[in-house]
Amino acid sequence: MSQGWRARFKPDWYLVLILLMAAAAAIAPARGDVAVWLGWLTKAAIAMVFFLHGARLSREAVIGGLTHWRLHVLVLAATFALFPLLTLGLTALPAWITPPELAAGLIFLGCLPSTIQSSIAFVSVARGNVPAAVASASASNLLGVFLTPLLVGIFLQAQGGVSASSFWAIVSQLLVPFVAGQALRPWIGDWVRARHAVLSKLDRGSILLVVYTAFSGAVVAGVWNQLSALDLVRLLAICLVLLAAVLAATAMAARALGFSKADEIAIVFCGSKKSLASGAPMAAAIFPPAVAGVALIPLMIFHQVQLMACAAIAQRYARRPDTDGQSG
């Protein structure tokens, strides 16, 4: 019992490190020449992250899963249509509900792709359709490289949230490295996969650097003075409502369309996630430093909420009677 309790409430140490980097930026933000140097280092790190994603992301898994196209269409619709529309609606609420300073971050959150590792892990725990989850999560991340900047630009252009110069940053820091990684995958794909543990640490280290740089820019620009503790409490409530709405919508849609329980699980978990691993470097590439730090706040809160809620939901799915039909 004691071991089960400790396992259930085991802290996410990587999230703790991310929070510590944000705290370090609040206490000792990068300024002057150090900030300039870190800015260039961050751009190089972002390019490397997306190059490795391109070299590592399995096109075979995506192509192999396309035969189950109804499931993938539903997941992608939840990720790139339902989510953005919901977050756009949330930003239209009165300021006492949705703080205007966090509007850009909420829209950015809604436009992000799904996670890969946690989506597949939860589907596996819940005894769902794992091959479909692999295909959908991979397709979401593949399309997200193109769709996320496009959707963010469409939804924020009227608010001035994305400048014209962001286009080159997106192309040079995200698309070019990603396409280069995909092009070189036949030659370096095996090498990258064989060093997954080392390169995973490089990925995570890059994201920590992005978080510190982005939050430093926000601190130096005085953005944090615009946010209160009450704003963060309201944001937590918004994230809880947003996640509950998407979880309910995906589950009901899967049942209404006649999917099996295993397919429903893949749809629910892949369609309700947002990727911190992709979101952190994308925020740094799309937004100026002062905006990027605040834009990451909704994502960081939603990321933790989704992990905790989906862990409980996966356990509940896993306890169901073993009477599922075949997925199709």
C-alpha positions as CSV (number, residue, x, y, z in Angstrom):
1,M,0.0,0.0,0.0
2,S,2.8,2.4,1.0
3,Q,4.8,1.6,-2.2
4,G,1.7,2.0,-4.3
5,W,1.0,5.4,-2.8
6,R,4.6,6.6,-3.4
7,A,4.5,5.4,-7.0
8,R,1.2,7.2,-7.6
9,F,2.5,10.5,-6.2
10,K,6.0,10.2,-7.5
11,P,7.1,13.7,-8.6
12,D,7.9,14.6,-12.2
13,W,11.5,15.6,-11.7
14,Y,11.8,17.1,-15.2
15,L,8.9,19.4,-14.5
16,V,10.6,20.3,-11.2
17,L,13.7,21.2,-13.2
18,I,11.7,23.4,-15.6
19,L,10.1,25.2,-12.6
20,L,13.6,25.7,-11.1
21,M,14.8,27.2,-14.4
22,A,11.9,29.6,-14.3
23,A,12.7,30.5,-10.7
24,A,16.3,31.0,-11.5
25,A,15.3,33.4,-14.3
26,A,13.1,35.3,-11.8
27,I,16.0,35.6,-9.3
28,A,18.9,36.0,-11.7
29,P,17.7,36.8,-15.3
30,A,20.2,36.9,-18.2
31,R,21.0,40.5,-19.1
32,G,23.2,42.4,-21.6
33,D,25.8,40.4,-23.4
34,V,24.9,37.3,-21.6
35,A,21.3,37.5,-22.8
36,V,22.6,38.0,-26.4
37,W,24.9,35.0,-26.2
38,L,22.2,32.9,-24.6
39,G,19.8,34.0,-27.4
40,W,22.1,32.7,-30.1
41,L,22.7,29.5,-28.1
42,T,19.0,29.0,-27.7
43,K,18.4,29.4,-31.5
44,A,21.1,26.8,-32.1
45,A,19.5,24.4,-29.5
46,I,16.1,24.8,-31.1
47,A,17.5,24.0,-34.5
48,M,19.2,20.9,-33.1
49,V,16.0,19.7,-31.3
50,F,14.0,19.9,-34.5
51,F,16.8,18.3,-36.6
52,L,16.8,15.4,-34.2
53,H,13.0,15.2,-34.3
54,G,13.2,15.0,-38.1
55,A,15.9,12.3,-38.0
56,R,14.1,10.3,-35.3
57,L,10.4,10.6,-36.2
58,S,9.2,7.5,-37.9
59,R,7.4,8.1,-41.2
60,E,6.8,4.4,-41.4
61,A,4.6,4.5,-38.2
62,V,2.6,7.4,-39.6
63,I,2.2,5.8,-43.1
64,G,1.5,2.3,-41.6
65,G,-1.3,3.8,-39.4
66,L,-3.0,5.7,-42.2
67,T,-5.3,2.7,-42.9
68,H,-7.2,3.6,-39.8
69,W,-7.9,7.1,-41.2
70,R,-11.1,7.8,-39.3
71,L,-9.3,7.5,-36.0
72,H,-6.5,9.8,-37.1
73,V,-8.9,12.4,-38.6
74,L,-10.7,12.6,-35.3
75,V,-7.5,13.0,-33.3
76,L,-6.1,15.7,-35.6
77,A,-9.5,17.5,-35.6
78,A,-9.4,17.6,-31.8
79,T,-5.8,18.8,-31.8
80,F,-5.8,21.4,-34.5
81,A,-9.5,22.5,-34.7
82,L,-11.3,21.9,-31.4
83,F,-8.5,22.9,-29.2
84,P,-7.7,26.2,-31.0
85,L,-11.4,27.2,-31.2
86,L,-11.9,26.5,-27.5
87,T,-8.8,28.5,-26.5
88,L,-9.9,31.3,-28.8
89,G,-13.3,31.3,-27.1
90,L,-11.7,31.4,-23.7
91,T,-9.7,34.5,-24.6
92,A,-13.0,36.3,-25.6
93,L,-14.3,35.9,-22.0
94,P,-14.3,38.9,-19.6
95,A,-10.9,39.9,-18.2
96,W,-12.0,38.9,-14.7
97,I,-12.2,35.3,-16.0
98,T,-9.3,35.2,-18.6
99,P,-6.4,37.5,-17.9
100,P,-5.7,39.4,-21.1
101,E,-1.9,39.0,-20.5
102,L,-2.3,35.3,-20.9
103,A,-4.4,35.3,-24.0
104,A,-1.5,34.8,-26.5
105,G,-0.3,31.9,-24.4
106,L,-3.7,30.2,-24.3
107,I,-4.1,30.4,-28.1
108,F,-0.5,29.1,-28.5
109,L,-1.4,26.2,-26.2
110,G,-4.4,25.4,-28.3
111,C,-2.4,25.3,-31.5
112,L,0.3,22.9,-30.4
113,P,0.6,19.2,-31.5
114,S,0.0,16.3,-29.2
115,T,2.6,14.6,-27.1
116,I,4.2,11.3,-28.3
117,Q,5.7,9.5,-25.3
118,S,3.0,10.2,-22.7
119,S,0.1,9.7,-25.1
120,I,1.5,6.3,-26.1
121,A,2.3,5.4,-22.5
122,F,-1.2,6.2,-21.3
123,V,-2.8,4.3,-24.1
124,S,-0.6,1.3,-23.3
125,V,-1.5,1.5,-19.6
126,A,-5.2,1.8,-20.4
127,R,-5.1,-1.2,-22.8
128,G,-5.9,0.8,-25.8
129,N,-4.9,0.6,-29.5
130,V,-1.2,1.3,-29.2
131,P,-0.3,1.1,-32.9
132,A,-3.0,3.7,-33.7
133,A,-1.7,5.9,-30.9
134,V,1.9,5.7,-32.3
135,A,0.6,6.7,-35.8
136,S,-1.7,9.5,-34.5
137,A,0.8,11.0,-32.1
138,S,3.6,10.9,-34.8
139,A,1.4,12.4,-37.4
140,S,0.3,15.2,-35.0
141,N,3.9,16.1,-34.3
142,L,4.9,15.9,-38.0
143,L,2.0,18.2,-39.0
144,G,2.4,20.4,-36.0
145,V,5.8,21.7,-37.3
146,F,3.8,23.3,-40.1
147,L,0.3,23.8,-38.6
148,T,1.2,25.3,-35.2
149,P,3.0,28.4,-36.5
150,L,0.3,28.8,-39.2
151,L,-2.5,28.7,-36.7
152,V,-0.8,30.9,-34.2
153,G,-0.2,33.5,-37.0
154,I,-3.8,33.4,-38.1
155,F,-5.3,33.7,-34.6
156,L,-2.8,36.3,-33.2
157,Q,-2.2,38.4,-36.3
158,A,-5.0,40.8,-35.5
159,Q,-3.6,41.2,-32.0
160,G,-0.1,41.8,-33.2
161,G,1.1,38.7,-31.4
162,V,3.3,37.5,-34.2
163,S,5.5,39.8,-36.2
164,A,6.4,39.5,-39.9
165,S,10.0,38.7,-38.9
166,S,8.7,35.6,-37.1
167,F,8.2,33.9,-40.5
168,W,12.0,33.6,-41.1
169,A,12.6,32.5,-37.5
170,I,10.0,29.7,-38.0
171,V,11.5,28.6,-41.3
172,S,15.2,28.7,-40.2
173,Q,14.8,27.3,-36.7
174,L,12.0,24.8,-37.2
175,L,11.2,23.8,-40.7
176,V,14.7,23.7,-42.3
177,P,16.3,21.6,-39.5
178,F,13.3,19.3,-39.4
179,V,13.3,18.7,-43.2
180,A,17.0,18.2,-43.1
181,G,16.7,15.6,-40.4
182,Q,14.0,13.8,-42.4
183,A,16.1,13.9,-45.5
184,L,19.2,12.5,-43.7
185,R,17.1,9.9,-41.8
186,P,18.1,7.0,-44.1
187,W,21.7,7.5,-43.2
188,I,21.6,8.8,-39.6
189,G,18.3,7.4,-38.4
190,D,19.8,4.2,-36.9
191,W,22.7,6.2,-35.3
192,V,20.2,8.6,-33.7
193,R,18.0,5.8,-32.4
194,A,21.0,3.9,-31.0
195,R,21.9,7.0,-28.9
196,H,18.4,7.7,-27.8
197,A,19.2,8.1,-24.1
198,V,22.0,10.6,-24.7
199,L,20.1,12.6,-27.3
200,S,17.0,12.6,-25.1
201,K,19.0,14.4,-22.4
202,L,20.2,16.8,-25.1
203,D,16.6,17.5,-26.0
204,R,15.6,18.1,-22.4
205,G,18.6,20.2,-21.7
206,S,17.7,22.4,-24.7
207,I,14.2,22.9,-23.4
208,L,15.6,23.9,-20.0
209,L,17.7,26.5,-21.8
210,V,14.7,27.7,-23.8
211,V,12.7,28.1,-20.6
212,Y,15.4,30.1,-18.8
213,T,16.0,32.4,-21.7
214,A,12.3,33.0,-22.3
215,F,11.5,33.7,-18.7
216,S,14.6,35.9,-18.4
217,G,13.3,38.0,-21.2
218,A,9.9,38.3,-19.5
219,V,11.5,39.3,-16.2
220,V,13.8,42.0,-17.8
221,A,10.8,43.4,-19.7
222,G,8.8,43.6,-16.5
223,V,6.1,41.3,-17.8
224,W,5.7,39.5,-14.5
225,N,4.5,42.7,-12.8
226,Q,1.4,42.4,-15.0
227,L,0.4,39.0,-13.4
228,S,-0.9,38.3,-10.0
229,A,-1.4,35.1,-7.9
230,L,-5.1,35.4,-8.7
231,D,-4.3,35.4,-12.4
232,L,-2.4,32.1,-12.0
233,V,-5.3,30.6,-10.0
234,R,-7.7,31.6,-12.7
235,L,-5.4,30.1,-15.3
236,L,-5.3,26.8,-13.4
237,A,-9.1,26.7,-13.4
238,I,-9.2,27.5,-17.1
239,C,-6.8,24.6,-17.9
240,L,-8.9,22.2,-15.8
241,V,-12.1,23.2,-17.7
242,L,-10.3,23.1,-21.1
243,L,-8.9,19.6,-20.5
244,A,-12.3,18.3,-19.2
245,A,-14.1,19.7,-22.2
246,V,-11.7,18.0,-24.7
247,L,-11.7,14.7,-22.8
248,A,-15.5,14.6,-22.8
249,A,-15.7,15.7,-26.4
250,T,-13.3,13.1,-27.7
251,A,-14.8,10.3,-25.7
252,M,-18.4,11.2,-26.8
253,A,-17.3,11.6,-30.5
254,A,-15.5,8.2,-30.4
255,R,-18.6,6.5,-29.0
256,A,-21.0,8.2,-31.3
257,L,-19.0,7.2,-34.3
258,G,-18.9,3.6,-33.3
259,F,-15.2,3.1,-32.4
260,S,-14.2,0.2,-30.2
261,K,-13.1,0.9,-26.7
262,A,-9.4,0.4,-27.6
263,D,-9.8,3.0,-30.4
264,E,-11.7,5.3,-28.0
265,I,-8.7,5.2,-25.6
266,A,-6.3,6.1,-28.4
267,I,-8.5,9.0,-29.5
268,V,-9.1,10.3,-26.0
269,F,-5.4,10.3,-24.9
270,C,-3.9,11.4,-28.3
271,G,-6.5,14.1,-28.8
272,S,-6.3,15.7,-25.4
273,K,-2.6,16.2,-25.0
274,K,-0.4,19.2,-25.7
275,S,3.4,18.8,-26.1
276,L,5.7,20.8,-23.8
277,A,8.7,19.3,-25.7
278,S,7.5,20.9,-29.0
279,G,5.9,23.9,-27.4
280,A,9.0,25.4,-25.6
281,P,11.2,25.7,-28.7
282,M,8.3,26.8,-30.8
283,A,7.4,29.6,-28.4
284,A,11.0,30.8,-28.5
285,A,11.0,30.8,-32.3
286,I,7.5,32.4,-32.8
287,F,7.4,35.1,-30.0
288,P,9.8,37.8,-28.9
289,P,11.6,36.9,-25.6
290,A,9.4,39.1,-23.5
291,V,6.3,37.4,-24.8
292,A,7.7,33.9,-25.0
293,G,8.1,33.5,-21.2
294,V,4.5,34.4,-20.5
295,A,3.3,32.3,-23.5
296,L,4.8,29.3,-21.9
297,I,2.9,29.6,-18.6
298,P,-0.5,28.2,-19.8
299,L,1.4,25.3,-21.4
300,M,3.4,24.5,-18.3
301,I,0.3,24.4,-16.1
302,F,-1.8,22.5,-18.7
303,H,1.1,20.0,-19.1
304,Q,1.0,19.1,-15.4
305,V,-2.8,19.0,-15.3
306,Q,-3.0,16.7,-18.2
307,L,-0.4,14.2,-16.8
308,M,-2.1,14.0,-13.4
309,A,-5.7,13.7,-14.8
310,C,-4.8,11.3,-17.6
311,A,-2.8,9.0,-15.3
312,A,-6.0,8.5,-13.2
313,I,-8.2,8.1,-16.3
314,A,-5.7,5.5,-17.7
315,Q,-5.9,3.4,-14.5
316,R,-9.7,3.6,-14.7
317,Y,-9.8,2.4,-18.3
318,A,-7.3,-0.4,-17.4
319,R,-9.7,-1.8,-14.8
320,R,-12.5,-2.4,-17.3
321,P,-13.6,-6.0,-18.1
322,D,-11.6,-7.6,-20.9
323,T,-14.5,-7.7,-23.3
324,D,-13.4,-5.2,-26.0
325,G,-14.2,-5.8,-29.7
326,Q,-11.5,-5.6,-32.3
327,S,-10.4,-2.2,-33.3
328,G,-11.2,-1.0,-36.7
